[in-house]
Amino acid sequence: MTFKVKIDDELTITEDEFIVIAGPCAVESEEQMDMIGKFLSGLGIKIIRGGAFKPRTDPKSFQGLGIDGLKILKAVKEQYGLKVVSEIMDPRDVEMAYEYIDIYQIGSRNMQNFSLLKEVGKTKKPVLLKRGMSSTLEEWYNASEYIRSEGNENIILCERGIRTFEDYTRNTLDLMSVPIMKSKTGYPVIVDPSHGTGRKELIEPASKAAIAVGADGIMIEVHPYPEEALSDGLQSLNFNDFERVLAEVRQVYNLLRKIN
């Protein structure tokens, strides 16, 4: 099934290219983001992720830099020619964030925030819709329909794992959702192995498995110093590890593309 998601006049996502989105869980500082932007652009990455608004279970945890974080993302975007994806949590912030980011991310906790889904649906900007941590595939599909019903069909679905009784990994990565949702919706489906496993040593095998089941891309958390990260350091790759994983991922993708 073919698809086309237009980011802007410079970048359109199609089935002919495997999408790799990378960046930190949270925007922490100008210096941090400049290091990451320079590193990723040097590897040919086209889309950087970074959280400016962080929905955290513990209210005392780092909540993000808000609008200042979006301004940092925009500066990195302009400096290194990257496209930006960042999470928006409040319908009132959709208009404000419009000039700073290229892709609205709807996070797991907001997958059924119907007011937010309708608001991003009214824009023409692409939307990356993550699966809710306890959501069925039908609920995920219906959430995408809220966006589409407002006129926006520039939708990317992201499998990020679901909550089960297993607690060795942060979530249970449901890779069978990939072919199911691709067939059901016609949208590209990417996988987030960072949230899907919560363990940096599992990111590489999870990424390879995602390619094998037909995922259209992956989204990986990267930080120059994961041990110092203000959020999700345990599931973030440092620069050396990310470069190695990226090389492996590209090799597997190219091999399977030849076979198919």
Long-range contacts (C-beta under 8 A, 24 or more apart in sequence): 1-182, 1-183, 1-186, 3-186, 3-187, 3-188, 3-216, 5-126, 5-154, 5-155, 5-156, 5-187, 5-188, 6-126, 6-154, 7-47, 7-83, 7-102, 7-103, 7-126, 8-83, 8-102, 11-46, 11-47, 11-83, 13-156, 13-188, 13-216, 13-217, 15-188, 15-216, 18-211, 18-216, 18-217, 18-218, 18-249, 18-250, 18-253, 19-47, 19-156, 19-188, 19-190, 19-216, 19-217, 19-218, 20-45, 20-47, 20-217, 20-218, 20-219, 20-220, 20-246, 20-249, 21-45, 21-47, 21-48, 21-49, 21-85, 21-190, 21-217, 21-218, 21-219, 21-220, 22-47, 22-48, 22-49, 22-219, 22-220, 22-221, 22-222, 22-242, 23-48, 23-49, 23-50, 23-221, 23-222, 24-49, 24-50, 24-51, 24-221, 24-222, 24-223, 24-229, 24-236, 25-51, 25-54, 25-194, 25-221, 25-223, 25-229, 25-231, 25-232, 25-235, 25-236, 26-50, 26-51, 26-52, 26-54, 26-62, 26-64, 26-65, 26-69, 26-229, 26-230, 26-231, 26-232, 27-51, 27-52, 27-64, 27-65, 27-69, 27-72, 27-73, 27-86, 28-65, 28-229, 28-230, 29-72, 30-72, 30-75, 32-223, 32-224, 33-72, 33-73, 33-75, 33-76, 34-76, 34-79, 35-224, 36-76, 36-222, 36-223, 36-224, 37-76, 37-77, 37-79, 37-80, 37-82, 38-80, 39-222, 39-224, 39-239, 40-80, 40-82, 40-222, 41-80, 41-81, 41-82, 43-243, 43-246, 45-82, 46-82, 46-83, 47-82, 47-83, 47-84, 47-85, 47-102, 47-103, 48-73, 48-76, 48-77, 48-82, 48-83, 48-84, 48-85, 49-84, 49-85, 49-86, 49-105, 49-219, 49-221, 50-84, 50-86, 51-86, 51-87, 51-231, 52-86, 52-87, 53-86, 53-87, 53-88, 53-89, 53-90, 53-93, 54-87, 54-231, 55-87, 55-89, 55-107, 55-109, 55-110, 56-231, 61-231, 62-230, 62-231, 67-96, 70-97, 70-100, 70-101, 71-100, 73-100, 73-101, 74-99, 74-100, 74-101, 77-102, 85-128, 88-116, 88-120, 89-113, 89-116, 90-116, 91-115, 91-116, 91-118, 91-119, 94-119, 94-120, 94-123, 98-123, 98-125, 101-125, 102-126, 103-127, 103-128, 103-156, 104-128, 105-130, 106-130, 106-143, 108-132, 108-133, 108-160, 108-195, 109-133, 111-135, 111-139, 111-140, 111-143, 112-139, 112-143, 114-146, 117-143, 117-146, 117-147, 118-146, 118-147, 118-149, 118-150, 120-147, 120-152, 121-146, 121-147, 121-148, 121-149, 121-150, 121-151, 121-152, 122-150, 122-151, 122-152, 123-152, 124-152, 124-154, 125-152, 125-154, 126-154, 126-155, 126-156, 127-152, 127-154, 127-155, 127-156, 128-156, 128-157, 128-158, 128-190, 129-155, 129-156, 129-157, 129-158, 130-158, 130-160, 130-192, 131-157, 131-158, 131-159, 131-160, 131-162, 131-174, 131-177, 132-162, 133-160, 133-161, 133-162, 133-163, 133-171, 134-162, 134-163, 135-162, 137-177, 137-180, 137-181, 137-184, 140-177, 140-181, 141-181, 141-184, 141-185, 144-185, 144-187, 155-185, 155-187, 156-187, 156-188, 156-189, 156-190, 157-181, 157-185, 157-187, 157-188, 157-189, 157-190, 158-189, 158-190, 158-191, 158-192, 158-219, 159-189, 159-190, 159-191, 159-192, 159-196, 159-215, 160-191, 160-192, 160-195, 160-196, 161-192, 161-195, 161-196, 161-197, 169-196, 169-197, 169-198, 169-199, 169-202, 170-195, 170-196, 170-197, 170-198, 170-199, 170-235, 171-195, 171-196, 171-197, 171-198, 173-197, 173-206, 175-209, 175-210, 175-213, 175-215, 176-213, 178-210, 178-213, 178-214, 178-215, 179-213, 179-214, 182-214, 182-216, 188-216, 188-217, 189-214, 189-215, 189-216, 190-215, 190-216, 190-217, 190-218, 190-219, 191-215, 191-217, 191-218, 191-219, 192-218, 192-219, 192-220, 193-218, 193-220, 194-219, 194-220, 194-221, 194-232, 194-235, 194-236, 195-221, 195-235, 197-235, 198-234, 198-235, 199-234, 199-235, 200-226, 200-234, 200-235, 200-236, 200-237, 200-241, 203-235, 203-237, 203-245, 204-244, 204-245, 204-248, 204-249, 207-245, 207-248, 207-249, 208-248, 208-249, 208-252, 211-249, 211-252, 211-253, 211-256, 212-252, 212-256, 218-249, 220-245
